[in-house]
Amino acid sequence: MLIFIVSLIITITSIIFLFKTVYKKNNNNINNNNKINENQNNNYNNNDIEKIKDIKKEKSILNNNDPANNDLKYKEEFNKFLNKFSKNQEYGYKDNLIDNELRNHYNKKDDTIDQFPKLKDIVYLDHAASTLASINQIEDISKEINNSMFCNPHSVNPIGLKTKEEVDSIREMILNYFNAPYKQYSVIFTSGCTDSLKKVGEYFSWSKKSKFYYSLESHNSLLGIREYACEKIGSSTTSFQPIPSLYFKCNNDQFNDILEIIGNNYNDTIENNNNNNNNNKNNESYSLFGYPGQCNYSGTKYPLELINRIQKKYPKCKVLLDAASLVSTSSFDLTKYPVDFMTISFYKMFGYPTGIGALIVKNDSGEKCLINKKYFSGGTVNASMAQERFHIDRPSLVERLEDGTINFMNIISLKHGFNIINNQLGGIDNVKLHTFALTQYCKEEMLKLYHDNINNNNNNNSNNNNNNDSNQQQKQQLCIIYSDNHFKDSSKQGSIINFNIFRSNGELFGYNEVEKLASLSSIYLRTGCFCNPGACHGYLNLSKKDIEQHLKDGHVCWDSKDILNGKPTGSVRISFGYMNNFNDVYKFINFLKSNFINDHRFEKEIIKLNNNNNNNKLKYNLSGDISDSGSISSGSSDSSGSGIEDYEVQYSNIKEEKEIGNLINEKGDEVLLSEIYIYPVKSCSGHRVVNDKWELVPSGLKYDREWTIIDQNGNYINQKKLPILALIQTEIDLINDKLILTAPEMKVLSIPLSYYPISAFDQIQVCGDKVDGLLYGDKDFSNSSGGSGNIDNISEWLYQFTGKKCYLVRKSPESHRKSKVDSSNEISFANESPYLLINEESVKDLKKRIIKDNPDSVPSDWNWISKHSFRANFIITGGNAYQEDLWSQFQLISKQNDTQSSPSSSSSLIFNSVGDCNRCKMICINQKMGIEEREPLSTLASYRRSSGKIIFGQHLNLADSIKRNSTHSNDTALGSNESSISASNTIFLHVPSKLKVLSERY
């Protein structure tokens, strides 16, 4: 029996073992078959797939905080960089300080503190404007303020005396830093380099024989001295002489052309001085020669030896050096180059404190030339009288020129910035080596970037036997760099790169588009002319006629008009600081690749890869071109993967078969105007209209953007400035004649629609336009003293909710503002057009792309992105995504009356599409929470760029203008040549309405 049981157990065990073995083998076979099938599927066009993978990978690098961990290409490039720029410790400082201590986001050792934690997720490349302060620097400043006591240095109590001693020690520290000769220079504290330059111009001893010489490539703050020269010398033609920048950049060190220009006027000055009493310094004539140590536009360094040459040959011509840009990453030696006046700003050197600069003056030159100061103040006089004009200046140059109490707390904190440079970094020369290594590498990589060969893009079967030189000639380089040298010598070039970017067709991207895309990639740079008109106009080849035409076209400094008449009005500048590292440059180069290379043609190439079997479909390239094969590409306008997806949106042969008429999508649904939104208060939420109708007026939908919120300076406030405005809900109660405002935890606010405020009239700045507005004030409020109105205090309500002093303004009915996209139409406080349309199917497609572009998120993270994000007036449903881009004119026919009637009736209205809607960060405001996000603009930028814009939605106008009534609504008379709808009948738009396309744009 026992034997039988043992045998049975052995048999059962054997069966179980055999079963497991067979099952495992079969399972492995199934898995292997699956893998084989998968490989077969994946290898059907291996080259194409690998190409797409490489593209997607480059996009992921941009968003990867530490590409070194999982990107072999990054490591390879970094090693190449180190082999070239670390042999003599050019990059990274001693013991690789840059990555071990300053920027140790990912490789922390021991208890070292990341000195720039905010740079973990961003790339900051605007150090020429202002650099950043480190954690240690700010903590050391804080400790000193907490542990020490300082007071006004004019006080003679012990604390005041100690403060004065501390300030004087900072003056000495500054002079030592610039190696000033003993007792030959003084430091005069100012609010910055601009203030220092202004003091020189204002106090200089101008005479009739004086002249102001300056480099054409000077900052406006230096050019501004020209006005003092013209005023004091008395001639606007002979009082100043600009020096062409080429004269400063000659290969020899003789500077004969510059010296000859000075000499032409200098003999007259000497003769004038000899005729005067030499013992009276007020009768001597001096001229002033000003130039920058480094051009803030291009980074070109100007020759410092010129200082000695001018002083030696023309001692009556004093030299002023604008050193703000130069000393931010380079040294300067006052013993070697004993300039008469030198101006600096400390925040450009080490970030903090701001609002502090210095005028460093050679004492002898200051006593002779800075003598025209008229104003006196506390601390600048030995004695003064109140009853008559009498005062005696202090004898010290510093005490005479520093008006009032100096900014002593910030001055004392300067030593901690100098400690960073001198002690932690080992001196400013190390900063120069480090930043110049990054600048050289970045410039070299930028010049390697090209758009694809034109013939290869247009013809895949083109002859591949052409030689490399021929192919290279047919490629369009991506970047043009504005410089006068080859970035080989740090004595001639600083850590600045100024450039513009070419499209594949040879035209330039506008710098605003570059800045917008950079910001979306968390890369922060600078664009424009950089307050250096001579350099900007010279490098961009802009003539006086061009500048005058720009002004006529409305272009001013800092606006968004970046391309006018085919020419750029400015450029893009990146600049490096001591805390930048290789990772910053690597991300920037990948940003250029991902967003600009092959901007249009590459999108077509990706469509062909993904859609070989869709030749029967209409293809509409979302960047603005129509292609041949049949779908809307989700591909990017670049060659490195931004926005490349494996899905598509298709049209139903709209173009090929000319099926223009009532639109029906693939499901058989009609395309309808399903909702109307009115936004009574600009930048607040909208009022929804469904199963109803709404009146149209000359400026668009009645009450749309008729109110706006302004600040104390009369500028309108939008959600970009104050995102919390998104939480203010609006409702229009036509029955009770009320505009109703509600907000979380706030009481309901009601404003009569028929009431126009009487408290104040002002011109409101809206999108560059001046619009007449009526301000709600005390006279309109029922709870104000003397108030006769019946409205609650709106200003107080807004302040309680936003925490900002602001006012509600209603557009004056007599103010008639023209549309920016169609001057024949009016708008209220809207940005550009009377109506804005979006397609709900396009919104859905966008959300799909956002979810795919953000794989680490879950779909519910993006629920806040909806049709409300785009603040459109018209919402259409039932169609295909992006088909609205094709329409040039369409008809809306009320569902209440399906019979086609005349366009002037309310049941059938015709609208024109007058342009794509250019999107900004406004759509990134989370309308549910009132905070700013990165999406959806980031994803839109990957596939909806056209002519420098990121587009989504269509601007509209009504085909037939509406005549104004003479009533106190929104009306004025139209010219007799305008087509119009009679005002005898009120015009209504019905919801829902069928949409019928009358004509297309392509």
Secondary structure as GFF3:
##gff-version 3
##sequence-region A 1 1002
A	DSSP	alpha_helix	2	42	.	.	.	ID=ss1
A	DSSP	alpha_helix	46	63	.	.	.	ID=ss2
A	DSSP	three_ten_helix	67	69	.	.	.	ID=ss3
A	DSSP	alpha_helix	72	85	.	.	.	ID=ss4
A	DSSP	three_ten_helix	94	96	.	.	.	ID=ss5
A	DSSP	alpha_helix	97	97	.	.	.	ID=ss6
A	DSSP	pi_helix	98	102	.	.	.	ID=ss7
A	DSSP	three_ten_helix	117	120	.	.	.	ID=ss8
A	DSSP	beta_strand	123	124	.	.	.	ID=ss9
A	DSSP	alpha_helix	135	147	.	.	.	ID=ss10
A	DSSP	alpha_helix	158	177	.	.	.	ID=ss11
A	DSSP	beta_strand	185	190	.	.	.	ID=ss12
A	DSSP	alpha_helix	193	203	.	.	.	ID=ss13
A	DSSP	beta_strand	212	215	.	.	.	ID=ss14
A	DSSP	alpha_helix	220	223	.	.	.	ID=ss15
A	DSSP	alpha_helix	225	233	.	.	.	ID=ss16
A	DSSP	beta_strand	240	243	.	.	.	ID=ss17
A	DSSP	three_ten_helix	245	249	.	.	.	ID=ss18
A	DSSP	alpha_helix	256	275	.	.	.	ID=ss19
A	DSSP	three_ten_helix	281	283	.	.	.	ID=ss20
A	DSSP	beta_strand	287	292	.	.	.	ID=ss21
A	DSSP	alpha_helix	305	313	.	.	.	ID=ss22
A	DSSP	beta_strand	317	322	.	.	.	ID=ss23
A	DSSP	three_ten_helix	326	328	.	.	.	ID=ss24
A	DSSP	beta_strand	341	345	.	.	.	ID=ss25
A	DSSP	alpha_helix	347	350	.	.	.	ID=ss26
A	DSSP	beta_strand	357	362	.	.	.	ID=ss27
A	DSSP	alpha_helix	363	369	.	.	.	ID=ss28
A	DSSP	beta_strand	381	385	.	.	.	ID=ss29
A	DSSP	beta_strand	390	393	.	.	.	ID=ss30
A	DSSP	alpha_helix	397	401	.	.	.	ID=ss31
A	DSSP	alpha_helix	408	419	.	.	.	ID=ss32
A	DSSP	pi_helix	420	424	.	.	.	ID=ss33
A	DSSP	alpha_helix	428	447	.	.	.	ID=ss34
A	DSSP	alpha_helix	454	458	.	.	.	ID=ss35
A	DSSP	alpha_helix	468	473	.	.	.	ID=ss36
A	DSSP	beta_strand	479	481	.	.	.	ID=ss37
A	DSSP	beta_strand	496	501	.	.	.	ID=ss38
A	DSSP	alpha_helix	511	520	.	.	.	ID=ss39
A	DSSP	beta_strand	523	524	.	.	.	ID=ss40
A	DSSP	beta_strand	526	528	.	.	.	ID=ss41
A	DSSP	alpha_helix	533	539	.	.	.	ID=ss42
A	DSSP	alpha_helix	544	552	.	.	.	ID=ss43
A	DSSP	beta_strand	563	564	.	.	.	ID=ss44
A	DSSP	beta_strand	567	568	.	.	.	ID=ss45
A	DSSP	beta_strand	571	575	.	.	.	ID=ss46
A	DSSP	alpha_helix	582	596	.	.	.	ID=ss47
A	DSSP	alpha_helix	601	610	.	.	.	ID=ss48
A	DSSP	beta_strand	619	620	.	.	.	ID=ss49
A	DSSP	beta_strand	626	627	.	.	.	ID=ss50
A	DSSP	beta_strand	672	678	.	.	.	ID=ss51
A	DSSP	beta_strand	687	689	.	.	.	ID=ss52
A	DSSP	beta_strand	692	697	.	.	.	ID=ss53
A	DSSP	beta_strand	700	701	.	.	.	ID=ss54
A	DSSP	beta_strand	707	710	.	.	.	ID=ss55
A	DSSP	three_ten_helix	723	727	.	.	.	ID=ss56
A	DSSP	beta_strand	729	733	.	.	.	ID=ss57
A	DSSP	beta_strand	738	742	.	.	.	ID=ss58
A	DSSP	beta_strand	749	752	.	.	.	ID=ss59
A	DSSP	beta_strand	760	766	.	.	.	ID=ss60
A	DSSP	beta_strand	769	775	.	.	.	ID=ss61
A	DSSP	three_ten_helix	778	780	.	.	.	ID=ss62
A	DSSP	alpha_helix	794	802	.	.	.	ID=ss63
A	DSSP	beta_strand	807	811	.	.	.	ID=ss64
A	DSSP	beta_strand	817	818	.	.	.	ID=ss65
A	DSSP	beta_strand	826	827	.	.	.	ID=ss66
A	DSSP	beta_strand	835	839	.	.	.	ID=ss67
A	DSSP	alpha_helix	840	853	.	.	.	ID=ss68
A	DSSP	three_ten_helix	859	862	.	.	.	ID=ss69
A	DSSP	three_ten_helix	867	870	.	.	.	ID=ss70
A	DSSP	beta_strand	874	877	.	.	.	ID=ss71
A	DSSP	three_ten_helix	883	886	.	.	.	ID=ss72
A	DSSP	beta_strand	887	894	.	.	.	ID=ss73
A	DSSP	beta_strand	908	918	.	.	.	ID=ss74
A	DSSP	three_ten_helix	921	924	.	.	.	ID=ss75
A	DSSP	beta_strand	925	926	.	.	.	ID=ss76
A	DSSP	beta_strand	931	932	.	.	.	ID=ss77
A	DSSP	alpha_helix	937	940	.	.	.	ID=ss78
A	DSSP	beta_strand	945	946	.	.	.	ID=ss79
A	DSSP	beta_strand	949	958	.	.	.	ID=ss80
A	DSSP	beta_strand	961	962	.	.	.	ID=ss81
A	DSSP	beta_strand	980	981	.	.	.	ID=ss82
A	DSSP	beta_strand	988	991	.	.	.	ID=ss83
A	DSSP	beta_strand	993	1000	.	.	.	ID=ss84
###
